[in-house]
Amino acid sequence: MILRREHRILVQGVTGKQGTFWTRAMIDYGAAVVGGVNPRKAGTDHLGLPVFASAAEAAGEAPFDVALMFIPPAMARDAAFDACEAGAKLLVCLTEHIPLHDVMEMHAAARANGTRIVGPNTAGLVTPGESFAGILPAFNRAVFRPGNVGVISRSGSLGTLLSLVLTQNGFGQSAVYGVGGDPIIGTTTREALEMFDADPRTEAVAICGEIGGSAEEEAAEYAAGMAKPVVAFVAGRASPPDRKMGHAGAIVSGGKGDYHSKRKALEAAGVAVADVPSDIPKLLSARLRAAA
């Protein structure tokens, strides 16, 4: 599901410091935020929005499509259950450091209720000129602008950098998908790639990967059959083995998930891989010319 202007957003944890800042930014951007959740402040208004005791209560008075979680790790499982059971089509989980067994239960609840999870540990989603949900600075027009390149990133900061580099070189983004950096995530790089392949507004895709796991190798399998050009950058080329680098999922163990295996798989699938993010626009231009 690519976030659109018409998708209604419920913010869980709306009254906290971060929830307040980013919800205000989302409203100012034009995102369709319909309300928030904080059981201790239910029945009040915040930022001009109604605050509910639960997502289940909100569903009856302010129906929503997307639930956005500004929730501490210890409370994330229950908040996710609440959103899924209330009918959220998409659950954007910004929270990191959620206990692994809680994450597994969250994904089971999502499957049982037909909810797609993005994250945990995602920076969120941006559809430039339409809407955003999360902590990516969509309002900065020097970084994000409407266009035809889909961006997928495990890292929020690297996804922002890639968007900046694209914008500086004349490419806008059809959407930016922060899949998240945890070992177990709801929407994989491959699944995000499939969404962009099916999206008529997207003409090419840029992937920002990193060491650890098999996300990029699995995405490469799908990219091999795509007509749309795909380019990529993989972070972690100089990282030492068997050491976690940044994200919980960014660990190479037993020779699996390292930089070279990812680059080899992507290039074998016809994906142009950049040595540094600033090379992405040049590779993208070449692939688009070849596809024309």
N, C-alpha and C positions, 0 to 999 in steps of 0.2 A: 504494500500500500504506500503510494507516494503521497505525501501531505499536500492537500489542496486548500484553497481559500475557504471553501465551504465546509471543511471538516471542523466540527465543534469540539473544543478542547476543555477538559476539566483538569484543574491543577490540584493535585493532592499535596498538602503542605503549603498552601498558597500564602499563609500569613507569616511564614518565617522570613528571615532576612533575604535569603537567596530567592525563595519563592516570590516574594514581593517584587524584588528588583526585576527578575526576568519575566514575571507575568505582566508587569507594567510595560516592559519593552515589547512583549508580544502584542499586547493590546494596541500600543502606539503604531506597531508595524502593520496592523490590520488583521491579525490572527483572530479567529472566531472563538475567543475564550468565553465560556458560558457560566463559569462558576468555579468554586474551590471547595476543598475539604479540610476541615480541622474540627474534630469532635468537641474540643473545648470552647470553640467560638461559633458553634452552629447557631444559625438564626440571625447572625450579624451580616453586615456588608463589609467588603474589603476591596479597595480599588474600584468601587462601584459594582462589585460582583456579589451575588449571594454566596454565603458560606454554609456548607452542609455538614452534617455529622458523618456522612459516609457517601461513597459513590452510589450505593444502592438508593439512598434518599435523593441524591442529585438526579438520578436517572428518571425519577418520577416527575420532577419539576423543571429540570434543565437538561434534557436529553443530550448526550455527548457521543462522539465517535472515538475520541482520543483521550486517554488518561495519561497525564504527565506527572511523574513522581519526584517531588522534592522531599524525600522521606529518609530518615536515618536507617542504617543497616538493620538494626534490631526490629524495626517496625515494617520493613519492606515486604516481607512475606505476607502479612495480614493485609497490607494496603493493596498488594497485587491481587490477592484473592478477592477483595472487595470490588476492585475495578473489573476483573474478569467476570465475576458473577453478576455484575451490574450491566454487562453487555458491551463493554469496551471492544471496539474492533481492533484498536491498536493501543498498546501500553508502552510508553516510552520511559524506561527505567534509567534515570541518571545515577542512581545510587551505586557506589562501589563498596567493597569489603562486606558484601552480604555473605553470610555463612553458606557454604556450598550446598548443604542439604536443603536449605531454604530456597536456594535458586532452583534446585531440581523440582521442588514442590511447586514453585511458581510456574515453571514451564509445563508441568503436568496440569495445573489448573487452567492455564491458557489453552492448551490443547482440548481440554474437556469443554471449554466454553467458546471455542472458535475465535480466540483472541490471538493476534500476532504481537509478540514482545520484541521491542528493539532494546538491546542491552542485555544485562546490566552493564553499568559503567560506560554508557554512551554519552556523548555530548549533545545528541539530539538530531533533529531533522530541519533542513531549510529548503524551502522552495522559493527562490528569490522573486520578489515582487508580489508574492501571494501570502505566504504564511511561514511561521517557524515555531518549533516546539523544543525547548531545551536551552542550552547555554552557549550556543554558537552566535556570534555577533552579526546576525542577519542584517541589522540596521546599518552596518558599515558598508556603504556603497562602493568604497574602494576595494573591498574584499569580495562581496557577493553581489552579483548582478544577473538579471535574467539572460538565459542563453540556451544552448543546446548540448552541453556536455554534462553528463551525469557523473557525480563524484562520490566514491565510496571510500570510507576510511575507518580503520579501527581506532585511530587516535584523533581526538578532537582538535588538538593543536596542529597536527600535520594535515588534517583535512582543511583547516582554516588556511594554512600556508599554501596548500595546493590550490585552493580557490583563489587566493590572492595572486599567485603566479599566473593562473589562467586569466584572471581579470586584467592584470597588467599587460597581458599579451593579446587582448582583444577577444578572449573567449569568456562567455557567460556560462552560468550553470543552469541546467534544466531542473536539477534538485541536488541536494547534498545529503548523503545518508551516512550517519555515524553509527556503525554497527556495534561498536563497543569493544572493550579490551579485556573482558573476563574470559576465563577458560571455557565456560559454557554460556553461550549467548542465544537469544531467541531467533534473530535474523542473521544469517551468515552472509559472508561476502558473496558467495555464489547466488544466494537467493536475492540479494540486492541487485546483482548483475542481471539476473533473470527479469526483475522488474523493469530495469532500464532498457533491456532488450525489447520488451513489450511496449514501452512507452513511446508514443509517436512524437513527443516533443524532444526526445533524446536522440541525437545523431552519432554520438561517440561517448565513450566512458573512460574515466581516469580513476584508477585504483591506487590507493595509498595503503600498502600492506606493511607488515613488520614480521620479524622473526617469531617463531613459536607457533605450535599448532599446525594445522593443515589447510587453513582457510584459503590461502592463495593457490595451493595446488588444486583444490576442489573447484575454485573459480576458473582456473585455467582449463579444466576439463570442459566446462561449459563454453568458455570464450572461444575454444577451438572451432565451434560450430556457428559462431556469430558472423553476420554480415557487417554489423556496425564495428568500426575501429575501436580497439581497446588498447590503452597505454597504462603503464604502471610504474610505481616507485616502491621499493621495498626497503624499509628502514632496518638498521641493525647489522650492516655488512661487517663492521669491525668489532662487534660484540663478542666477548669470550663465551665459550660453551658452558652449559650447565649453570648459567647464572640468569636470574630474572632481571629483565631490563624494563623498568617502567610498569607496564601492564602486567596483571597477574597471568595473562595468557602468553606473555612474551618471554618464554623460556625454551631453550633448545636442550633437548636431552637425548642421549643415545644416538646422536647424529641425525635426528629427525627434526624437521621444522627449521633448519638453518637457512641462512641467506641464499647460499648457492643452490640448494634444492628448489627453493621457491623461484629463483630467477630462471633456473633451467626449465622448470615446468611451464612457466609463463611464456618464455621465448619459444619453447617447443609447440605451444598452442597458437603461435603467431602474434603474441602480445609484445609490443615494443616496451622494453624496460629501461627506464632512465637511471643514470648513475646518481643524479641529484635532482631534487624537485624542479629546479629551474630549467631542466632539460625537457620537461613534459610538454610545454607548448610547441617546441620544435618537432618533437616526435609526433605529436597530435596533428600538426599541420601537414606533415609528410604523409601520414596515414589517410587523412581526409582527402588530400589531393589524389592519392592512389585509388581511393574508393569512388571518386567522382566520375 
